[in-house]
Amino acid sequence: MENDLSLTVIILTYNEEKHIQRCIQSVQGVTANIVVVDSFSTDRTVEIAESEGATVCQHEFINQAAQLKWAFENLPIDTKWVMRLDADEIVTVLLAKEMVNALAQVDSAVSGFIVNLCIQFKGQPIRHGGQYLKLLRIWRNGSARIELSWMDEHMILTSGHAVSLRHEIIDNNLNNISWWTDKHNRYATREAIVLLDKKYGFFKHHLTTDCLVGQARLKRWLKDKVYIHLPLGWRALFFFIYRLIFRMGFLDGKLGVAFHFLQGFWYRFLVDMKIREVELLMKKEGIDCVEAIRREFSVDPFFDAS
C-alpha cells in the first residue's frame, strides 16, 4: 500500500529495540506521520525508530496516561486523525487496508474507531477469557481525551460517536517470562493505587463508565460494581475461575491457560497483597491512605500529567 492518510500514530517506548521496527513498519503503508515518545531508552530504540523515519521526542515517564496527555498537549499534531499504538503491537495488513478505506469514506458524525486487539502469549493467540479486546485506538484530532488513571487508561470521545473495525492489532511481546513478571509487578502497584482510590476516594476526579465505549465500558462496570466488593485474595481466585470456565479461557490451550492463571490469578492476587500492605501500614502508623501509598510504593498518587 502506498497511502498517506491525514493520520498521526503515537507510540510510547522505553527499551523497545526488539519491537519498535516491526511496529513502525506495520503502519508505514498507512501514514508517514509516526511519532515515538521515548522515556530515555538506554538501548537502540531511538536509533532504530529514527532510521525507520519516525519523529522521536523524549519525556520523563510517570505512567501511560501522563505520557499520552503530555504528547497530546505538546506535540505539533496537525493531522485530522490520531492513533495510539504500543511498541510491542503490530497493525495487521488487513487492518491497515481497512483503515485506509474507513478513514477515506468516514461520515462526519464519526469521531473514532474501535479496533480489535489480539494478545499473543508466547506465540499463542488469546481469544477467550474476555481477553480479546475492543478498544478505541483511532480518533479525530481534538475529539478525545485520555483518562488520567494509573492503570487501564482509556481514550474517551468528547464528541461524536465511534464505529468498529473488523480487523485487528496483534500484541506480541517477545521478552521472556522474567521480564513479563517484572512488568506485571509494576502494574500491580499501579492497579493497587486505582483500587485503593475506589475504596478511600482520595482522587478528585473518579473514573466512570459514562464516557467509555464498547468492551471498556463493560469491564469498568464489572470492576466498579462487582470485583471491588469481593474479599481480598479470594476475588483473584473467583476472577480466574470466571475467565477460565465461564469465559472459556480453557479453549486457548495450555499456553493460554498459563496466561489466564498468571494474568487472571497471580497478578490479581499480587495486587491484593499490595493493597493489604498499604492498609496494614495505615493501621499501624495511624496515617491516611495517600501517605501510606507514598511510604509503601515510593510514589505520589497525585501524579503531575503536565
N, C-alpha and C positions, 0 to 999 in steps of 0.2 A: 504494500500500500504506500502511496505517496500522497499523503494528505497533511494539511497543516491547519487544523481547526483552531478557532479562537479559544484555546484552552490552555491553562497553566496547570501543570502537575507538580504538586509539592510533596517531597519525600524527606522524612526525618531520618537522620543517620547518626550512629555512633559505632565506629569499628565494624563496618559492614562490607569489608573488602570481598567477602565470599559471595555477597548477594547483589551489590549495587549495579554491577554491569548488566546482568540479566534483567534487573528491574527497569533500568533506564531504556534498554533496548526494546523491552516489551511495549513501550509507549512511543518510541521514536517514529513509528509509522503513522501516529495519530497527531502529534504535535512536536514542535521544536522548542516549546516553552516549558522547559523542565528545570525546576529549582530544587536544589538539595540544601536543606537546612541542617548543618552538621554541628554536633556538640563537641567539637575539638577532638576528633578522632586521632588516635595515635598510630593507626595502621595506614594503608594506602587508599582508604575510602575517598578522600578528597581528590587525590591524583587520578584515580580511575573515573570518578564522576566527571571531572573536567575534561578528561580525554574523550569521554563519550558525548561531549557537547553541552553538558548541564551547567547551569549557573550555580555556583556554590557560595553560600554565606554561612557564617558561624555565629552561634549564640549559646550561652551557657544554659544547660538543661536543668529543669526542675521536674517537670513531668510532661507528658504528651500534650495535655490541654494548654499549659502555659506556653509551650514551644509553638504550637499552632496559632494561638492567639497573637503571639509576637510576630509570627510570619505574616498573618493576615493584615496586621496593623503597620508593618514596617517594610514589607516588600512592595516594589512597584508593579503590582499585578494589574495589567490593563486589558486582559482578555475578557471575553463575555462569560466564560465558564472556568471553574476551578475544580480540580480533582485532588483528593488526598490518597496517597499510596504509601504503604510501609516498604522499607527497603528489602524485606525478605518476601515480598509479594511479586507476582507476575500477572500482567494483564494477558489473558489468552488471546490468540489470534482471532478467534470467533468474537470475543467481546470487543476487541479493537475495531473490527469491521462493523459490529453493531453500534458502537459509539459514533463512528463516522456518520452512519445513516441517521441515527437518532438525533444527533445534535444538528445535523443539516436540515432536518424536517420538523424540529420540535415546535409545538404550539406555544404561543406567547404566555399562556397561563401556567405552563410547566416551569418550575424553578429548580427541580432536582431530579436525580435518577438514583434509584435504589439498585444496588449491584449485589449479586450472589458472591459470597466468599467461602471457598472450599479450603479448609485447613488440611494439610498433609502432615502426618506424624511418622517420621522415619520412612517416608515414601508411601504411606498408607493414607488414602483419602478418607476423611472423617465426614460421613454424610448422614449420620444418625445421632441419637442422643441430644438432639436440639442444637447441634454444633455446626450445621450447615447454615451459615448466617446470611441475612439480608440486611445490608447497611446502606445508608445514604453516603455515597462517596463522590458524587458529582453534583455541583450546584451552580446556579447563576451567580456571578460575581456580585457580592453585596447583598445576596438574598438568604444568607445563612450565617450562623454563629456557632462557635464551639462551646459546649458545656465546660464550665470550669470545675472539673472533678479530678480527684487523684487517680481514679480508675474508671475504665469503661466509659470514657467520654464519647459523646456522640455529636455529630453535626445536627443542628436544629434549623429548619427552614423558618425564616421570619416573614416570608411572603410566598404566595403561590402554593402549588402542591407538587408532589413527587410521583413519578411513574417508575415501574420496574423494568429492568433489562433482563433478558433471558439468560445470558451467558455469564461467565464467572471470572473472578480473580482467584489465583491459586496462592495460598500462603504456605510456602515450603521452606522452612528454615533448615539450613544444612549443618548447624552446630550440633555438638554431642549432648548427651543427656546431662552431663555435669553443668554445661552452660545453661541448659533448659531449666534445671532445678535452681540454679543461682538466680536466673531471671525471675522465676516464679516466687522465690523467697522475697525479692524486692517488690514484686507485685503484691504479695501478701501483706506487706507493710502498708502499701497504699490502700488496698482493699479494707484493711482493718480501720484505717482512718475514716473511710467512707461509711462503714457500718457503725462506727462509734458516733459519728455525727448523727446518723439516723436515730440513735438511742438518746444522745445527750443534747443534740441540737445546737452546736456551737457555731455553725456557719450561718451567715445572714441569709444567703440565697440557697435554698434547698433544691435538689434535683427532683423533677417531677416527670410524670409520663405525658403531660398535656401536650407538649410540643414535639414529641418523638413520633417517628413513623415506622410502620412495618413491625418486624420482629423485635426491634429495640424497645418498642412500647410495651409489648407483652412481657419481655424479660424483666424490664424495670418494674412493672406492676407486680410480677411474681416475687421479686426480691423485696419490694417495699411492703407488700400486703401478706406474704406468706413466709418466706425464708427468714426474714429478720425476727420473726416472732417465735421461731423454733429454738430449742435449747442449744447452747454452745456445744460443739463437738458432735452431738447426735445429728444435727442438721446436715453436717457433711456426709454422714452415712446415708441419711434419707435422700439427699440430693444425688449421690452416686447410684443408689438403687433406682431412683426415678429415671436418671439418664440411661442406665444400663438396661433396665427392663421395660419401663413404661414408654420411654422414647426410643427403644430398640437399639441401643448402642451396641449390643452384642452382635449386630449384623455387620459391624465394621471389622470383624475378625480379631485375631489375637493381638495385633499391634493396636487396633482400635480400642479393645478392652483395656489394654495397658494405658492408653491415653486417657480414657474416661476415668480410670482409677486415679491416675496421677493428677489430672486437672480437675476432676469432679469430686474426689475424696481427699487425697493427700494435700492438695493446695488449699482446699476449703477448711480442712482441719487445722492447717498451719495458720490460716487467718484467725480462726477462733482461739488458738493458743496465744497469738499476739494480742488479741482483744482481752483475754483473761489476764495476761501480764500487766496490761495497762490498768485494768480495773483493780487488780491487787495492789499496784503501786498507789492508785488513788486512795484506797482504803488505808494502806499502811502509813502514807505520808500526810493524809488529810488534804490532798490537793485536788484541783478540778481536772477534768478530762484533758483539756488542752495542755496544761502544764505536764501532765503525765505522759502525753504523746511526745512532747518536746524532750523529756528526760529519757524515755524508753527508746524512741526511734531516732533521736537527734535530728529531728526536722521540725520546722514550724508549719502546722497545718494550714495557716493562713498564708499560702504562697502568693508571691507577687508575680502576676502574669504580664507585667508591663514590659 
